[in-house]
Amino acid sequence: MQSPARLAVRRFFRRPAAVIGLVVVAAFVLVAVLAVFVAPFDPIATSWTTIRKAPSWQHWMGTDENGRDVLSRVIHGARASMLAGVVSVAIAAGIGVPTGLLAGFARGKTDMVIGRVADAMLAVPFLVLAIALAAFLGPSLRNAMVAIGVTAAPVFMRVARGATMDAATNEYVEAARALGNPAWRVAVRHVAPNIVAPVIVQATLAIATAIIAEASLSFLGLGQQPPSPSWGSMLNSAQRFLSQAPWLAIFPGAAIFLAVLAFNLVGDGLRDALDPRGK
């Protein structure tokens, strides 16, 4: 009989869309990590002789309004987007999962207070709250990641709370309580491992949302600051030259689209693979 982990891996790799998404995600991560070695030019080096040049053999994605190589900037922009996605989700999970676990296990007034706080945050549109918090903290990639992470935390609270309440009804949890184990020990050792699967799925999907949020904040000047490249700030600069140099918007826009689509495909594949009712 195969282990649950091995069965989940087999289910995942039976889904072509999820595998394609995983390959694309791995490619983006690899490019982000090796950006210094992969990029053909310095992403912030300007050249007044190559301003807004169309894609060519020398500059595969053309150059921007300052003569900078667009391909190199897209490659280095992947680093900001991947970093923002992973760090923001780590912050959100670090806040939301323990809080949701506490709410789902303790119930009563604790659950009510945490639930009302989460409801209040979820009542405000995600991007609006992230923009407000980023504006309060100040424009920088670090502050943008914090703003996105805090804003995304209520979703993880909801997921962790629901999974905890479901896991807490299992017989082995009741047996652990009957044996006299303290509540914190039952929660950490017997309940927490059973909420990992939905949290992983939510984290993968949340990375896609965080990438869009980081691009939006950078577009508005609240994320990665020039001259450091970011897909969002590249789109902001490109809007002035859409008719003369459409490639300035096409390539960073395509990078955002592919990254978000890939993470969503991986998240959908993980959701199906980790479903205990799956085949």
C-alpha positions as CSV (number, residue, x, y, z in Angstrom):
1,M,0.0,0.0,0.0
2,Q,1.4,3.4,-1.0
3,S,1.9,6.3,1.5
4,P,-0.4,9.3,1.2
5,A,2.5,11.5,0.1
6,R,3.4,9.1,-2.8
7,L,-0.3,8.9,-3.8
8,A,-0.6,12.7,-3.8
9,V,2.5,13.0,-6.1
10,R,1.1,10.4,-8.5
11,R,-2.2,12.2,-8.6
12,F,-0.4,15.5,-9.3
13,F,1.7,14.2,-12.1
14,R,-1.4,12.7,-13.8
15,R,-2.6,16.2,-14.5
16,P,-0.9,17.7,-17.5
17,A,-1.9,21.3,-16.8
18,A,-0.5,21.1,-13.2
19,V,2.8,19.6,-14.5
20,I,3.1,22.4,-17.2
21,G,2.4,25.0,-14.5
22,L,5.1,23.4,-12.2
23,V,7.6,23.5,-15.1
24,V,6.9,27.2,-15.7
25,V,7.1,28.0,-12.0
26,A,10.4,26.2,-11.8
27,A,11.7,28.2,-14.8
28,F,10.7,31.5,-13.2
29,V,12.3,30.6,-9.9
30,L,15.5,29.4,-11.7
31,V,15.6,32.7,-13.7
32,A,15.1,34.7,-10.6
33,V,17.9,33.0,-8.7
34,L,20.3,33.1,-11.6
35,A,19.3,36.5,-12.9
36,V,22.8,38.0,-12.6
37,F,24.2,35.2,-14.8
38,V,21.2,34.8,-17.2
39,A,20.6,38.5,-18.0
40,P,22.6,39.5,-21.1
41,F,22.9,43.2,-20.0
42,D,23.0,45.3,-16.8
43,P,19.3,46.0,-16.1
44,I,19.9,49.5,-15.0
45,A,22.6,50.5,-17.5
46,T,21.3,53.3,-19.8
47,S,22.4,53.9,-23.4
48,W,21.3,57.1,-25.2
49,T,22.1,55.5,-28.6
50,T,19.6,52.6,-28.1
51,I,16.4,54.4,-26.9
52,R,13.2,52.6,-27.6
53,K,14.7,50.2,-30.1
54,A,12.4,47.4,-31.4
55,P,13.2,43.8,-30.6
56,S,16.3,42.6,-32.5
57,W,19.0,39.9,-32.4
58,Q,21.0,42.1,-30.0
59,H,18.1,43.1,-27.8
60,W,15.5,40.3,-28.0
61,M,12.8,42.2,-26.2
62,G,13.9,45.7,-27.4
63,T,15.0,48.6,-25.2
64,D,13.1,51.1,-23.1
65,E,12.9,54.8,-22.9
66,N,16.3,55.0,-21.3
67,G,18.0,52.5,-23.6
68,R,18.0,49.7,-21.1
69,D,17.6,46.1,-22.3
70,V,14.0,45.0,-21.6
71,L,14.9,41.3,-21.5
72,S,17.4,41.9,-18.7
73,R,14.9,44.0,-16.8
74,V,12.2,41.3,-17.2
75,I,14.6,38.7,-15.9
76,H,15.7,40.8,-12.9
77,G,12.0,41.8,-12.3
78,A,11.3,38.1,-11.8
79,R,13.4,38.2,-8.7
80,A,11.3,41.0,-7.2
81,S,8.0,39.2,-8.1
82,M,9.1,35.8,-6.9
83,L,10.5,37.2,-3.7
84,A,7.4,39.2,-3.1
85,G,5.2,36.2,-3.7
86,V,7.1,33.9,-1.4
87,V,7.8,36.3,1.4
88,S,4.4,37.8,1.4
89,V,2.7,34.4,1.7
90,A,5.1,33.4,4.4
91,I,4.1,36.4,6.4
92,A,0.4,35.8,5.8
93,A,0.7,32.1,6.7
94,G,2.8,32.9,9.8
95,I,0.1,35.2,11.1
96,G,-3.0,33.5,9.8
97,V,-2.3,29.8,10.4
98,P,-1.5,29.9,14.1
99,T,-4.4,32.4,14.7
100,G,-6.8,30.2,12.7
101,L,-5.6,27.1,14.6
102,L,-6.3,28.9,17.9
103,A,-9.7,30.1,16.8
104,G,-10.8,26.7,15.5
105,F,-9.5,24.8,18.5
106,A,-10.4,27.1,21.4
107,R,-13.8,28.1,20.0
108,G,-16.0,30.4,22.2
109,K,-15.0,34.1,22.7
110,T,-11.6,33.5,21.2
111,D,-13.1,32.3,18.0
112,M,-15.6,35.1,18.0
113,V,-13.0,37.9,18.4
114,I,-10.6,36.4,15.8
115,G,-13.5,35.8,13.4
116,R,-14.7,39.4,13.7
117,V,-11.2,40.8,13.1
118,A,-10.9,38.6,10.0
119,D,-14.3,39.6,8.8
120,A,-13.5,43.3,9.2
121,M,-10.3,42.9,7.1
122,L,-12.0,40.8,4.5
123,A,-14.8,43.4,4.2
124,V,-12.2,45.7,2.5
125,P,-11.1,44.7,-1.0
126,F,-7.7,43.0,-0.9
127,L,-5.9,45.4,-3.2
128,V,-7.4,48.6,-1.6
129,L,-6.2,47.5,1.9
130,A,-2.8,46.5,0.6
131,I,-2.4,49.9,-1.1
132,A,-3.5,51.8,2.1
133,L,-1.1,49.8,4.2
134,A,1.8,50.1,1.8
135,A,1.2,53.9,1.5
136,F,1.3,54.1,5.4
137,L,4.5,52.1,5.6
138,G,6.2,53.9,2.8
139,P,7.3,53.0,-0.8
140,S,9.7,50.0,-0.9
141,L,9.7,46.4,-1.8
142,R,10.1,45.3,1.8
143,N,7.1,47.4,2.9
144,A,5.0,46.2,0.0
145,M,5.7,42.6,1.0
146,V,4.7,43.3,4.6
147,A,1.5,45.1,3.4
148,I,0.6,42.2,1.1
149,G,1.3,39.6,3.8
150,V,-0.8,41.3,6.5
151,T,-3.6,41.8,4.0
152,A,-3.6,38.2,3.0
153,A,-3.5,36.8,6.5
154,P,-7.3,36.7,7.1
155,V,-7.7,34.2,4.2
156,F,-5.2,31.8,5.9
157,M,-7.1,32.4,9.2
158,R,-10.3,31.2,7.6
159,V,-8.7,28.2,5.9
160,A,-6.8,27.1,9.1
161,R,-9.9,27.6,11.3
162,G,-12.1,25.5,9.0
163,A,-9.6,22.7,8.7
164,T,-9.0,22.8,12.5
165,M,-12.7,22.5,13.3
166,D,-13.0,19.6,10.9
167,A,-9.9,17.8,12.3
168,A,-10.9,18.4,15.9
169,T,-13.9,16.1,15.5
170,N,-11.8,13.1,14.7
171,E,-11.7,10.2,17.1
172,Y,-8.0,10.2,17.7
173,V,-8.2,13.9,18.8
174,E,-10.9,13.0,21.3
175,A,-8.8,10.1,22.5
176,A,-5.8,12.4,23.0
177,R,-8.0,14.7,25.1
178,A,-9.3,11.7,27.1
179,L,-5.8,10.6,27.9
180,G,-5.3,14.0,29.7
181,N,-3.0,15.7,27.1
182,P,-3.0,19.5,27.5
183,A,-5.0,21.5,24.9
184,W,-1.9,23.0,23.3
185,R,-0.3,19.5,22.9
186,V,-3.4,18.2,21.2
187,A,-3.6,21.2,18.9
188,V,0.1,21.1,17.9
189,R,0.7,17.3,17.7
190,H,-2.7,15.9,16.6
191,V,-4.6,18.8,14.8
192,A,-2.0,20.9,13.2
193,P,-0.5,18.2,10.9
194,N,-4.0,17.6,9.5
195,I,-4.4,21.2,8.3
196,V,-1.1,21.3,6.3
197,A,-2.7,20.2,3.0
198,P,-5.3,23.0,2.7
199,V,-2.7,25.5,3.8
200,I,-0.2,24.4,1.1
201,V,-2.9,24.7,-1.5
202,Q,-3.9,28.2,-0.3
203,A,-0.3,29.3,-0.1
204,T,0.3,28.3,-3.8
205,L,-2.8,30.2,-4.9
206,A,-1.9,33.1,-2.7
207,I,1.5,33.5,-4.3
208,A,-0.2,34.2,-7.6
209,T,-2.3,36.9,-5.9
210,A,0.8,38.3,-4.2
211,I,2.6,38.6,-7.6
212,I,-0.4,40.6,-9.0
213,A,-0.5,42.8,-5.8
214,E,3.3,43.5,-6.0
215,A,3.0,44.5,-9.6
216,S,0.1,46.7,-8.8
217,L,1.9,48.4,-5.9
218,S,5.0,48.9,-8.1
219,F,2.9,50.3,-10.8
220,L,1.6,52.9,-8.4
221,G,5.1,53.6,-7.1
222,L,4.6,51.9,-3.7
223,G,6.7,48.8,-4.4
224,Q,10.1,48.2,-6.0
225,Q,11.7,51.7,-6.5
226,P,13.4,52.8,-9.7
227,P,15.9,52.2,-11.2
228,S,15.6,48.6,-9.8
229,P,13.4,46.6,-12.2
230,S,10.0,45.4,-11.4
231,W,7.3,44.2,-13.8
232,G,4.8,46.6,-12.3
233,S,7.1,49.7,-12.6
234,M,8.0,48.6,-16.2
235,L,4.3,48.7,-17.1
236,N,3.9,52.1,-15.4
237,S,6.8,53.5,-17.6
238,A,5.4,51.7,-20.7
239,Q,2.0,53.4,-20.6
240,R,3.5,56.6,-22.1
241,F,4.8,54.8,-25.1
242,L,2.1,52.2,-26.0
243,S,1.7,53.5,-29.5
244,Q,5.4,54.0,-30.3
245,A,6.9,51.1,-28.4
246,P,4.3,48.5,-27.5
247,W,6.9,45.9,-26.6
248,L,7.6,47.8,-23.4
249,A,4.2,46.7,-22.1
250,I,3.8,43.4,-23.9
251,F,6.8,41.5,-22.3
252,P,6.4,42.4,-18.6
253,G,2.7,42.0,-19.0
254,A,3.2,38.5,-20.5
255,A,5.6,37.6,-17.6
256,I,3.0,38.5,-15.0
257,F,0.3,36.6,-16.9
258,L,2.5,33.4,-17.3
259,A,3.7,33.5,-13.6
260,V,0.2,34.0,-12.2
261,L,-1.3,31.3,-14.5
262,A,1.4,28.8,-13.7
263,F,1.0,29.2,-9.9
264,N,-2.8,28.9,-10.3
265,L,-2.4,25.7,-12.3
266,V,0.0,24.3,-9.7
267,G,-2.5,25.2,-6.9
268,D,-5.4,23.6,-8.7
269,G,-3.3,20.4,-9.2
270,L,-2.2,20.3,-5.5
271,R,-5.8,20.8,-4.4
272,D,-6.9,17.8,-6.5
273,A,-3.9,15.7,-5.5
274,L,-4.2,16.4,-1.8
275,D,-7.9,15.7,-1.7
276,P,-8.3,12.4,0.2
277,R,-11.4,11.7,-1.9
278,G,-9.4,12.0,-5.1
279,K,-8.6,9.0,-7.4
